[in-house]
Amino acid sequence: MFRLEKVFQNDDSGFIHFISLIKAIVIFLAIYTFTILKTHTVYDLLSINIFKNSNFYYYSICITVSYLVISYSIKNIRYYKINFLSFLKDDFLSFLIANLISFSIFFIFEINFLLNVDYLKLFIIITMVLFIIHSYFNFLYNRLIEKNIIQKNVLLVGNYSEIKQILNDKFNKIFVFKCCIILDLSSEKLKFVRSEIKFPIFKPDEDIRSILEYHSLGQIWILNGDEKKKLKIFENIIKFSVDTLNIYLNKSINLKGENLLGNKYEYDFYEWSRFFGVNLFLKILMDKILSIIFIILASPLLILSCIFIYFEDGFPLLFTQNRTGWDGRRFKIYKLRSLKKESFDKTKQVTKDDKRLLKVGKFIRRYSIDEMPQFFNVLYGDMSIVGPRPHMVEHDIHYSSLFTNFLKRHKCNPGLTGWAQVNGLRGATPKAEIMKRRMEFDLWYLNNWNILLDIYIIFKTVYALFKYKGD
């Protein structure tokens, strides 16, 4: 529902930053609670004035802000580590440096702060609390791995020896290898290889699209990519939406400045999604909040539209259809039914002044009221408020054969609105040239996405709804 597997798809930075925020809040609350309980009772915890007049008021502000700045600026950890050494480096050392920064600020601005036994007690308490929180998140991290949320579903592509090398390394502690394509696999070796590799094995000539959809893959690793670029399978894989990583085995030089999981591997990204980590988490959070708000606000209009649809043409009130989502995964999209039952055809696009339209259908389509049930798709996690519009599966298959980059539109959740729609490419696409232009706008969005762009598109969509006079 929250697509957490995509938040963690590239690394664990979103999880690490979230933990840092929680720890900073806990540090402040620990100081607040200790300060009041030192001279008062539990019933006085809501007495903010007591805290403001205490010796630790300015200290609590400085230490919390300093800890956050250190956590988000100095730390550069991509993968969460579960050991006591990581606690000393990431928590205790950061807290110690934050104290030194706070004392420096007090000295510069001549703020009085008494270093006494109370401060020593507080320092020990906060250290213990940080250790408890660290231990809890270690437990939570392990639980997320067990539930296959943090783990990444990977397709391996390479020779048998290369795939065995990856499987024997510590990659499998973080990533989940769902299946593989062995390039040098012969029929006589197949039985032996299956006894060695415990997940599905495919040959290079098998249908890549079916493999990607069935196994819900998030990443493809091309092993020793220089030798594979000439192969047809590489061309087939690279056009799909799944993130593709080219890994060079037995190399110690690193192209991107960071070793993959600390191993000495050289790697490069071919098609890597921008949608991961903290930014994606904020996007998901914004989607959930806005979808709930819009559902509540739009409920009277939805109910009224359903009543008109029922009296004009009876049931069903909703129209559902298979669409293609992130990584090519299928989902059912929800709309208010705007077409007559007797002339209903799911595969035929609706055009302006279409004779199949209900009377109420013309109105709800003109003002996009028929799209409002898709907020439930957003709430469920199949769609986002902003993203490339999802097309029918048949259209995806058709246009992917016309345009090489068409399936790259599936590198994020499809949206209720998108960059193409606010630039005039809304509604039916009767000509291939129109679909190509829409694809180009969608690809620009994927390559330039950020939260501010989403907010801009949302505001522009609201404006366009009242101005637009199309079908």
C-alpha positions as CSV (number, residue, x, y, z in Angstrom):
1,M,0.0,0.0,0.0
2,F,2.9,2.4,0.7
3,R,5.2,0.9,-1.9
4,L,8.0,0.7,0.7
5,E,9.9,-1.7,-1.5
6,K,10.4,1.2,-4.0
7,V,11.5,3.6,-1.2
8,F,14.3,1.1,-0.5
9,Q,14.8,0.1,-4.1
10,N,18.2,1.9,-4.6
11,D,19.4,2.1,-1.0
12,D,18.3,2.5,2.6
13,S,18.8,6.3,2.9
14,G,15.1,7.0,3.4
15,F,15.0,4.6,6.4
16,I,18.3,6.0,7.8
17,H,17.1,9.6,7.6
18,F,13.7,8.7,9.1
19,I,15.5,7.1,12.1
20,S,17.7,10.1,12.5
21,L,14.6,12.3,12.7
22,I,13.0,10.0,15.3
23,K,16.2,10.1,17.4
24,A,16.4,13.9,17.3
25,I,12.8,14.1,18.5
26,V,13.5,11.6,21.3
27,I,16.5,13.5,22.4
28,F,14.4,16.7,22.8
29,L,11.6,14.8,24.6
30,A,14.2,13.1,26.9
31,I,15.6,16.5,28.0
32,Y,12.1,17.9,28.4
33,T,10.9,15.1,30.6
34,F,14.1,14.9,32.7
35,T,14.0,18.7,33.3
36,I,10.5,18.7,34.6
37,L,10.6,15.5,36.6
38,K,13.8,16.6,38.3
39,T,11.8,19.0,40.5
40,H,8.2,18.3,39.7
41,T,5.8,15.4,39.1
42,V,4.3,13.6,36.1
43,Y,1.3,15.8,36.3
44,D,3.4,18.8,35.5
45,L,4.7,17.4,32.2
46,L,2.5,19.8,30.2
47,S,3.8,22.8,32.1
48,I,5.9,24.4,29.3
49,N,6.9,27.4,31.3
50,I,8.7,25.2,33.8
51,F,10.9,23.9,31.0
52,K,11.5,27.4,29.5
53,N,12.8,28.6,32.8
54,S,15.1,25.7,33.3
55,N,18.9,25.3,32.7
56,F,18.3,22.9,29.8
57,Y,15.9,24.9,27.6
58,Y,18.4,26.4,25.2
59,Y,20.6,23.3,25.5
60,S,17.6,21.1,24.2
61,I,17.2,23.4,21.2
62,C,20.9,23.5,20.3
63,I,21.5,19.8,20.8
64,T,18.4,18.7,18.8
65,V,19.2,21.0,15.8
66,S,22.9,20.1,15.9
67,Y,22.2,16.4,16.0
68,L,19.8,16.7,13.0
69,V,22.4,18.8,11.0
70,I,25.1,16.2,11.7
71,S,22.7,13.3,10.7
72,Y,21.6,14.8,7.4
73,S,24.8,16.6,6.4
74,I,27.9,14.7,7.7
75,K,26.6,11.1,7.5
76,N,26.7,9.5,4.1
77,I,25.4,6.0,4.7
78,R,23.5,4.2,1.9
79,Y,22.9,0.9,3.6
80,Y,21.7,0.4,7.2
81,K,24.2,-1.5,9.4
82,I,23.3,-3.7,12.3
83,N,26.1,-3.7,14.8
84,F,27.3,-2.0,18.0
85,L,30.1,-0.2,16.1
86,S,27.5,1.5,13.9
87,F,25.8,2.8,17.1
88,L,29.1,4.3,18.4
89,K,29.8,5.9,15.0
90,D,26.3,7.1,14.0
91,D,24.6,7.8,17.4
92,F,27.1,8.3,20.2
93,L,29.7,10.2,18.2
94,S,27.0,12.4,16.6
95,F,25.5,13.2,20.0
96,L,29.0,13.9,21.4
97,I,29.8,16.3,18.5
98,A,26.4,17.9,18.9
99,N,27.2,18.7,22.5
100,L,30.5,20.3,21.5
101,I,28.7,22.4,18.9
102,S,26.1,23.5,21.6
103,F,28.8,24.5,24.1
104,S,30.5,26.5,21.4
105,I,27.3,28.4,20.6
106,F,26.8,29.0,24.3
107,F,30.3,30.4,24.6
108,I,29.9,32.7,21.5
109,F,26.6,34.1,22.6
110,E,27.4,34.1,26.3
111,I,24.5,31.8,27.3
112,N,24.7,30.5,30.8
113,F,24.7,26.8,31.2
114,L,25.6,24.9,34.3
115,L,27.7,21.7,33.9
116,N,26.8,19.7,36.9
117,V,25.7,16.2,38.0
118,D,22.3,16.7,36.3
119,Y,24.0,17.2,33.0
120,L,26.0,14.0,33.5
121,K,22.9,12.1,34.4
122,L,21.1,13.5,31.3
123,F,24.0,12.6,29.1
124,I,24.0,8.9,30.3
125,I,20.1,8.7,30.0
126,I,20.1,10.0,26.4
127,T,23.0,7.6,25.5
128,M,21.0,4.7,26.9
129,V,17.8,5.8,25.1
130,L,19.6,6.2,21.8
131,F,21.0,2.6,22.2
132,I,17.5,1.3,22.9
133,I,16.1,3.1,19.8
134,H,19.0,1.8,17.7
135,S,18.3,-1.8,18.9
136,Y,14.6,-1.4,18.1
137,F,15.2,-0.3,14.6
138,N,17.7,-3.1,14.1
139,F,14.8,-5.4,15.0
140,L,12.5,-3.5,12.7
141,Y,15.0,-3.7,9.8
142,N,15.3,-7.4,10.2
143,R,11.5,-7.7,10.1
144,L,11.3,-5.6,6.9
145,I,13.8,-7.9,5.3
146,E,11.9,-11.0,6.4
147,K,8.7,-9.6,4.8
148,N,10.6,-8.8,1.6
149,I,9.9,-5.0,1.9
150,I,13.5,-3.7,2.1
151,Q,14.8,-6.4,-0.1
152,K,15.1,-5.8,-3.9
153,N,13.7,-8.4,-6.4
154,V,16.5,-8.8,-8.9
155,L,16.9,-10.6,-12.3
156,L,20.5,-11.8,-12.9
157,V,21.7,-11.9,-16.5
158,G,25.1,-13.4,-17.2
159,N,27.2,-16.6,-17.7
160,Y,26.8,-19.4,-15.2
161,S,30.1,-18.7,-13.4
162,E,29.3,-15.0,-13.0
163,I,25.9,-15.7,-11.5
164,K,27.5,-18.2,-9.1
165,Q,30.0,-15.6,-8.0
166,I,27.2,-13.1,-7.2
167,L,25.2,-15.8,-5.3
168,N,28.3,-16.8,-3.2
169,D,28.9,-13.2,-2.2
170,K,27.0,-11.2,0.5
171,F,24.6,-9.6,-2.0
172,N,21.9,-12.1,-1.0
173,K,21.8,-10.6,2.5
174,I,20.2,-7.5,1.1
175,F,18.8,-8.4,-2.4
176,V,16.4,-11.2,-3.4
177,F,17.4,-12.9,-6.6
178,K,14.1,-14.0,-8.0
179,C,15.3,-15.5,-11.3
180,C,18.1,-15.5,-13.8
181,I,18.9,-15.7,-17.5
182,I,22.0,-17.8,-18.1
183,L,23.6,-16.9,-21.4
184,D,25.8,-19.9,-21.8
185,L,23.2,-22.5,-20.7
186,S,23.0,-25.7,-22.8
187,S,20.2,-28.3,-22.6
188,E,22.6,-30.9,-21.1
189,K,23.7,-28.5,-18.4
190,L,20.2,-27.5,-17.4
191,K,19.5,-30.3,-14.9
192,F,22.8,-29.8,-13.2
193,V,22.4,-26.0,-13.0
194,R,18.9,-26.3,-11.5
195,S,20.3,-28.4,-8.6
196,E,22.8,-25.6,-7.9
197,I,20.5,-22.5,-8.4
198,K,17.3,-22.8,-6.4
199,F,15.2,-20.1,-8.3
200,P,13.8,-20.1,-11.8
201,I,16.3,-20.2,-14.7
202,F,15.5,-18.9,-18.2
203,K,17.3,-19.0,-21.5
204,P,18.1,-15.8,-23.6
205,D,15.4,-16.5,-26.1
206,E,12.5,-16.5,-23.6
207,D,9.8,-13.7,-23.4
208,I,11.4,-11.0,-21.2
209,R,8.2,-9.1,-20.7
210,S,6.4,-12.1,-19.2
211,I,9.4,-12.8,-16.9
212,L,9.4,-9.2,-15.6
213,E,5.6,-9.1,-15.0
214,Y,5.3,-12.5,-13.3
215,H,8.2,-12.2,-10.9
216,S,7.5,-8.5,-9.9
217,L,11.1,-7.5,-10.6
218,G,12.5,-4.2,-9.5
219,Q,16.1,-4.5,-10.8
220,I,18.1,-6.2,-13.5
221,W,21.8,-6.9,-13.1
222,I,23.8,-7.3,-16.3
223,L,27.0,-9.0,-15.3
224,N,30.2,-8.0,-17.0
225,G,28.2,-5.7,-19.3
226,D,30.8,-5.0,-21.9
227,E,30.5,-8.4,-23.4
228,K,26.7,-8.4,-23.3
229,K,26.0,-5.2,-25.1
230,K,26.2,-7.0,-28.5
231,L,23.6,-9.5,-27.4
232,K,20.0,-9.1,-28.5
233,I,18.8,-9.9,-24.9
234,F,20.5,-6.7,-23.7
235,E,18.5,-4.7,-26.3
236,N,15.3,-6.4,-25.2
237,I,15.9,-5.8,-21.5
238,I,17.0,-2.1,-21.7
239,K,13.7,-0.9,-23.3
240,F,11.7,-2.0,-20.3
241,S,11.0,0.1,-17.3
242,V,12.8,-1.9,-14.7
243,D,16.0,-0.4,-13.2
244,T,19.0,-1.9,-15.0
245,L,22.5,-2.1,-13.3
246,N,25.6,-3.1,-15.2
247,I,28.0,-4.9,-12.8
248,Y,31.7,-5.6,-13.7
249,L,33.0,-8.5,-11.7
250,N,36.5,-8.8,-10.3
251,K,37.2,-5.0,-10.5
252,S,38.3,-2.7,-7.7
253,I,37.8,0.6,-9.5
254,N,34.5,2.3,-8.8
255,L,32.7,4.4,-11.5
256,K,30.2,6.1,-9.2
257,G,32.3,6.8,-6.1
258,E,30.5,4.3,-3.9
259,N,31.0,0.6,-3.7
260,L,27.9,-1.6,-4.0
261,L,27.4,-2.9,-0.5
262,G,31.0,-2.3,0.3
263,N,32.2,-4.9,-2.3
264,K,34.9,-4.2,-4.8
265,Y,32.7,-4.1,-7.9
266,E,32.7,-1.6,-10.6
267,Y,29.2,-0.8,-11.8
268,D,27.2,1.6,-13.9
269,F,23.5,2.5,-14.2
270,Y,21.8,2.1,-17.6
271,E,18.2,3.0,-16.7
272,W,17.9,4.0,-13.0
273,S,14.8,5.5,-11.6
274,R,14.9,8.8,-9.7
275,F,12.0,7.5,-7.6
276,F,13.5,6.1,-4.4
277,G,14.6,7.2,-0.9
278,V,13.4,10.2,1.1
279,N,11.9,12.0,-1.9
280,L,9.8,9.1,-2.9
281,F,8.6,8.6,0.7
282,L,7.5,12.3,0.7
283,K,5.7,11.8,-2.6
284,I,3.9,8.7,-1.2
285,L,3.0,10.6,2.0
286,M,1.6,13.5,-0.1
287,D,-0.4,11.1,-2.2
288,K,-2.0,9.5,0.8
289,I,-2.9,12.8,2.5
290,L,-4.3,14.4,-0.7
291,S,-6.2,11.4,-1.8
292,I,-8.0,11.2,1.6
293,I,-8.8,14.9,1.5
294,F,-10.1,14.7,-2.2
295,I,-12.2,11.6,-1.5
296,I,-13.9,13.4,1.4
297,L,-14.4,16.6,-0.5
298,A,-15.6,14.9,-3.7
299,S,-17.9,12.4,-2.0
300,P,-21.1,14.5,-2.5
301,L,-20.2,14.9,-6.2
302,L,-19.4,11.2,-6.6
303,I,-22.7,10.2,-5.0
304,L,-24.7,12.6,-7.1
305,S,-23.0,11.3,-10.3
306,C,-23.7,7.7,-9.3
307,I,-27.4,8.6,-8.9
308,F,-27.6,10.1,-12.4
309,I,-25.8,7.2,-13.9
310,Y,-28.2,4.7,-12.2
311,F,-31.4,6.5,-13.3
312,E,-30.1,6.9,-16.9
313,D,-28.6,3.5,-17.5
314,G,-28.7,1.4,-14.3
315,F,-25.8,-0.7,-12.9
316,P,-22.8,-0.9,-13.0
317,L,-21.9,2.5,-11.7
318,L,-18.1,1.9,-11.9
319,F,-16.0,1.0,-14.8
320,T,-12.8,-1.1,-14.2
321,Q,-10.1,-1.9,-16.6
322,N,-6.6,-3.5,-16.5
323,R,-3.9,-0.9,-16.8
324,T,-0.1,-1.1,-16.5
325,G,1.7,0.2,-13.4
326,W,5.2,0.5,-12.0
327,D,7.6,-2.1,-13.5
328,G,4.8,-3.3,-15.8
329,R,2.6,-4.7,-13.0
330,R,-1.1,-4.9,-13.8
331,F,-3.8,-3.3,-11.7
332,K,-7.4,-2.4,-12.1
333,I,-8.2,1.2,-12.6
334,Y,-11.5,2.7,-11.3
335,K,-13.7,5.2,-13.1
336,L,-17.3,6.3,-13.1
337,R,-19.1,4.6,-16.0
338,S,-19.7,7.2,-18.8
339,L,-20.7,4.9,-21.7
340,K,-24.0,3.1,-22.5
341,K,-24.0,-0.6,-21.5
342,E,-25.2,-1.9,-24.9
343,S,-22.3,-0.2,-26.8
344,F,-19.6,-0.8,-24.3
345,D,-16.1,-1.6,-25.6
346,K,-13.2,-1.5,-23.2
347,T,-10.6,-1.5,-25.9
348,K,-11.9,1.5,-27.9
349,Q,-11.0,5.0,-26.9
350,V,-13.7,7.5,-26.2
351,T,-13.6,10.6,-28.5
352,K,-15.4,14.0,-28.4
353,D,-19.1,13.7,-29.2
354,D,-18.9,9.9,-29.0
355,K,-22.4,8.4,-29.6
356,R,-21.8,5.8,-26.9
357,L,-21.6,8.5,-24.2
358,L,-24.4,8.8,-21.6
359,K,-25.9,12.3,-21.1
360,V,-24.4,12.5,-17.7
361,G,-21.2,10.9,-19.2
362,K,-20.5,13.9,-21.3
363,F,-20.6,16.2,-18.3
364,I,-18.5,14.0,-15.9
365,R,-15.9,13.4,-18.6
366,R,-15.7,17.1,-19.5
367,Y,-14.8,18.0,-15.9
368,S,-12.9,14.8,-15.2
369,I,-15.4,13.8,-12.5
370,D,-15.3,10.2,-13.9
371,E,-11.6,10.0,-12.9
372,M,-12.3,10.8,-9.2
373,P,-12.6,7.1,-8.1
374,Q,-9.0,6.8,-9.1
375,F,-8.2,8.5,-5.8
376,F,-8.9,5.0,-4.3
377,N,-6.2,3.7,-6.6
378,V,-3.9,6.3,-5.2
379,L,-4.8,5.4,-1.7
380,Y,-4.2,1.7,-2.4
381,G,-0.8,2.4,-3.9
382,D,-1.3,1.5,-7.5
383,M,-1.3,5.1,-8.7
384,S,0.0,8.5,-7.7
385,I,-1.5,11.9,-7.9
386,V,1.1,12.9,-10.5
387,G,2.7,10.6,-13.0
388,P,2.4,9.3,-16.6
389,R,-1.2,8.4,-17.3
390,P,-1.8,4.7,-17.4
391,H,-2.9,3.2,-20.7
392,M,-4.7,0.0,-21.6
393,V,-2.5,-3.0,-21.7
394,E,-3.3,-3.5,-25.4
395,H,-2.1,0.0,-26.1
396,D,1.1,-0.5,-24.2
397,I,1.9,-3.6,-26.3
398,H,1.0,-1.8,-29.5
399,Y,2.9,1.4,-28.9
400,S,5.9,-0.3,-27.4
401,S,6.4,-1.9,-30.8
402,L,6.3,1.5,-32.5
403,F,8.4,3.5,-30.0
404,T,11.6,2.1,-28.4
405,N,11.4,4.1,-25.2
406,F,7.6,3.8,-24.6
407,L,7.8,1.3,-21.8
408,K,10.2,3.5,-19.8
409,R,7.0,5.4,-18.8
410,H,6.5,2.6,-16.3
411,K,9.5,3.6,-14.1
412,C,7.2,5.2,-11.5
413,N,3.5,4.9,-10.4
414,P,1.1,6.1,-13.1
415,G,-0.8,9.3,-12.1
416,L,-4.2,10.9,-12.1
417,T,-2.5,13.8,-13.9
418,G,0.9,14.4,-15.4
419,W,3.3,16.7,-17.2
420,A,1.9,15.7,-20.6
421,Q,-1.7,16.4,-19.5
422,V,-1.0,19.9,-18.2
423,N,0.8,20.7,-21.4
424,G,-2.3,20.0,-23.5
425,L,-2.0,16.3,-24.2
426,R,-5.1,15.2,-22.4
427,G,-7.8,12.8,-23.6
428,A,-7.9,10.4,-26.5
429,T,-4.8,9.6,-28.6
430,P,-6.3,8.7,-32.0
431,K,-2.9,9.2,-33.8
432,A,0.5,7.7,-33.1
433,E,2.1,11.1,-33.4
434,I,0.0,12.3,-30.4
435,M,1.0,9.3,-28.3
436,K,4.6,9.9,-29.2
437,R,4.4,13.5,-28.0
438,R,2.7,12.4,-24.8
439,M,5.5,9.8,-24.3
440,E,8.2,12.5,-24.7
441,F,6.6,14.7,-22.0
442,D,6.3,11.7,-19.7
443,L,10.0,10.8,-20.2
444,W,10.9,14.4,-19.5
445,Y,9.0,14.2,-16.2
446,L,10.7,10.9,-15.3
447,N,14.2,12.4,-15.9
448,N,13.5,15.7,-14.0
449,W,11.1,14.7,-11.3
450,N,11.1,16.3,-7.8
451,I,8.5,17.1,-5.2
452,L,8.2,20.8,-6.3
453,L,7.4,19.7,-9.9
454,D,4.6,17.5,-8.6
455,I,3.1,20.4,-6.6
456,Y,3.3,22.7,-9.7
457,I,1.5,20.1,-11.8
458,I,-1.2,19.6,-9.2
459,F,-1.9,23.4,-9.1
460,K,-1.8,23.6,-12.9
461,T,-4.2,20.7,-13.2
462,V,-6.8,22.4,-10.9
463,Y,-6.5,25.5,-13.0
464,A,-6.9,23.5,-16.3
465,L,-10.0,21.7,-15.1
466,F,-12.0,24.9,-15.1
467,K,-10.5,26.2,-18.3
468,Y,-10.4,23.1,-20.5
469,K,-13.2,22.6,-23.0
470,G,-12.4,19.2,-24.5
471,D,-14.0,15.8,-24.3
